[in-house]
Amino acid sequence: MFELLVFMTGLAIGSFINAAIFRVHEGESVMRGRSKCRSCEQPIDASDLIPIVSFLLLRGRCRRCKSVISWQYPLVELITGILFFLLFFKHREFSLLLLRDWIFVSFLVIIFVYDLRHMLILDRFTIPAMIVAIILN
């Protein structure tokens, strides 16, 4: 049961990672503002922000304009959830090492997906990752 909570936490972090990837590329703030449809620019309701579930219920389309939602969203959420679960399974307990690994995995997913989409690896992601590595290692 506890493993499910870890997996769901990974899904939520994956959702944040997606928002960070899209917002940074568009020059928007990662921490401020609401999520919006990339086509119609309308804010997304909280009920449509449930990782993976909302994508499936909406059949991969915006509730308002019916434009197709990128498969990146559920894939990044699912992969991040699985990685969080596997790391928890490896460590078998909450610890500073587990937290460190979750942070590293989150940075690596951001860097990988951003590079895959835009063919860039930004200092905005790598420098904080290096700082965390120095502090936590």
Disulfide bonds with the S-S distance in Angstrom:
none
